[in-house]
Amino acid sequence: MPTLSRADQEQFDKARDLIETAPRDIGFAKSMFFGRIKSEMVLPYPKQADDEVRRTDELITRLDAFLKAEVDPDKIDAEERIPQHVIDGLAKLGVLGMTVPTEYGGGGFAHSSYCRVLEHIAMHCTSTAVLVGAHQSIGLKALLLMGTDAQKKEYLPRLARGEIIAAFCLSEPEVGSDAANVQTSAKLSEDGSHWIINGEKKFATNAALADFMTVMARTPVTDEKGKTREKVTAFIVTPDLPGFQVVSPNRSKLGIRGSWQATLKFTDMKVPADRVLGELGKGLKVALSVLDFGRCTLSAGCVGGAKKALAMAVDRVKNRRQFGRTLGEFHLVKKKIASMAETVFAMESLTYLCSGLMDNHADDTMLETAICKLFCSEGSWQVIDDALQLWGGEGYMRQHGLERMLRDARINRIVEGATEVMTAFVSLVGMKGVGEGLETVMKSAKHPVNNFGRLAQFARTQWSDVVIGHELDGLHDKLRPEGKALGELTRTLARSIIRLLGTHREKILDQELIHERIAWSAIELYAMAAVISRLQAKLEPVNGNGHSNGNGHSNGNGNGNGHGHVDRDMVVGRAYCLHAAERVRRRLSDLFDNEDASILCTADAVLEAK
Ligand SMILES: Cc1cc2nc3c(=O)[nH]c(=O)nc-3n(C[C@H](O)[C@H](O)[C@H](O)COP(=O)(O)OP(=O)(O)OC[C@H]3O[C@@H](n4cnc5c(N)ncnc54)[C@H](O)[C@@H]3O)c2cc1C
């Protein structure tokens, strides 16, 4: 066996740690990389029980009244703080513990219901949505998912009631996008009674307000063979521990100014031994599971902001007159409105498809939630920017709120996986399956003949899968063309990947310009699947009595967000599919005929210039 260099081995180990967290039964998104469409994973579109929809509707009605009366987003933005009465009000409404099971004093709501609530909060005040999300989507999520019963009993009731606030602390001065590189260290005391943690955490949302923190630290872990490796472990940290310090509660920033990000320092901080969250050395798995939920709810927040911006843009262009006509009569304005509406519809379709997966405890959602986060964070930024443009000079003025919404939306492209990092992630995780795992592709560098043989064999044996089962089953006649395009393009994606792997082999790992085309093809194909599925739900008869959902009263997308507008939704959704398919076709064709070399050459010239 040829030996790997130390650097290669480290990269390889990190990649394997990440990949090992993927379950065996692959989901819809990963299957697309094989050219397969797993219809049963996107059809029917998730539908919540009527009772759940009703009680969420009731909560949203009370929440909306509270937000209008008590939450002033401009004041929160200007004063850079969320007043205590806002936190208390959210707690009283049950929002801060809505996903916590009732046995621990929470509301026992489904994840989709929580997403609907976050969407509404984000529509009104993004800073407040961030506080709620940092508390419930990520802060207490590891406790909920991996905590022991004793840990849950100790903390969950107070967290659910909003008496204490939670935070999630992964980032450090040297740990950003490379999340596996955690430097904060935890060592077990000699008597085994506690862990001694040293290190610094950065950007921890809510941490200065929090009485409960999920903290990632590096611990020595010995495997069955007696080999000791440093691995990440999750700990419960509370601010009363000796050695805990808030270095700075918050720093002034561009947007979401009411939310606070703390810098923390741990100096020989003693954490009782029973405060390990989940298994020792499985902190990365904890973090990735938590981020699955975080990315889905972050997307719901993006949907809220984008929906509001679209509504504001529509209102403006229908009423503002220039050159003797309303703005909405000009074709370049129509183009923006159409594109905004398509994007918002696809964002919403993706978000509630993913939240449905979480509610059904689907096994393999890592790729789906990453795709959802990427699409929604980029989409909301574009939609809000377009709305501001259509508002012209007035859009730039603070009083209308679009200026704040644009600043607030910017962070979504950085947190919980920056766009570029997530783009490479989606592409590599997807392609990993096709190449029998990154491991094989990486190893093929060291065993060019053997492993390329395995790749070629893979291409032959999987080819039949690539060309069968490539359409969504049982689609309504009206959606057949979209289903057909999805099938054809998914097959082209898989064929392109096999060709790429054969051409680039291990070098594919660093080819981010290729990753971008592959990732955004997969993202838009998955978004098409979500849109088609949601439209199908709107067209399908309800209760088997032949009455269509087109009566404006039914719950077309199954989560209470889809009342009526079937005709408009059909136009918008089908237009999204048409344009998305065109973009995917272009990206896949550009894979093999592009000007990438010139881009890299230009960047190198700039980077090397003195
Ligand atoms: C307002 C706010 C709230 C936050 N809340 C939390 C929180 O609650 N808990 C927590 O743990 N962290 C939190 N963070 C941290 C956040 O998750 C990180 O900022 C994010 O992961 C990016 O890391 P970084 O800032 O170190 O950027 P870097 O890792 O330095 O990356 C900078 C940029 O480089 C590019 N880049 C990086 N790697 C690659 C690559 N492989 N390929 C191509 N391009 C690349 C990307 O454009 C990226 O945006 C928060 C940050 C902010 C600003």
The ligand as a Gaussian input file, in Angstrom:
#p B3LYP/6-31G(d) Opt

LIG

0 1
 C      -24.164000      37.085000      12.453000
 C      -23.470000      35.766000      12.615000
 C      -24.071000      34.763000      13.384000
 C      -23.398000      33.546000      13.585000
 N      -23.933000      32.626000      14.458000
 C      -23.203000      31.524000      14.782000
 C      -23.632000      30.642000      15.821000
 O      -24.692000      30.823000      16.427000
 N      -22.832000      29.598000      16.149000
 C      -21.649000      29.345000      15.506000
 O      -20.976000      28.389000      15.833000
 N      -21.209000      30.167000      14.504000
 C      -21.953000      31.251000      14.144000
 N      -21.514000      32.106000      13.166000
 C      -20.289000      31.792000      12.440000
 C      -20.577000      31.388000      10.996000
 O      -21.096000      30.093000      10.978000
 C      -19.256000      31.533000      10.191000
 O      -19.050000      32.928000      10.047000
 C      -19.337000      30.852000       8.840000
 O      -19.352000      29.459000       8.997000
 C      -18.168000      31.239000       7.931000
 O      -16.957000      31.101000       8.602000
 P      -15.909000      32.300000       8.620000
 O      -16.659000      33.540000       8.989000
 O      -14.772000      31.928000       9.464000
 O      -15.466000      32.460000       7.116000
 P      -14.219000      31.747000       6.406000
 O      -14.223000      30.298000       6.707000
 O      -12.987000      32.525000       6.681000
 O      -14.625000      31.923000       4.884000
 C      -14.713000      33.212000       4.281000
 C      -15.211000      33.055000       2.875000
 O      -14.248000      32.314000       2.122000
 C      -14.890000      31.534000       1.160000
 N      -14.535000      30.128000       1.382000
 C      -14.207000      29.490000       2.525000
 N      -13.909000      28.212000       2.304000
 C      -14.054000      28.011000       0.986000
 C      -13.907000      26.891000       0.126000
 N      -13.576000      25.669000       0.578000
 N      -14.139000      27.059000      -1.191000
 C      -14.509000      28.259000      -1.691000
 N      -14.669000      29.340000      -0.932000
 C      -14.449000      29.229000       0.393000
 C      -16.408000      31.777000       1.320000
 O      -16.793000      32.802000       0.428000
 C      -16.511000      32.285000       2.733000
 O      -17.646000      33.121000       2.920000
 C      -22.166000      33.320000      12.958000
 C      -21.591000      34.315000      12.166000
 C      -22.207000      35.529000      12.002000
 C      -21.527000      36.612000      11.189000

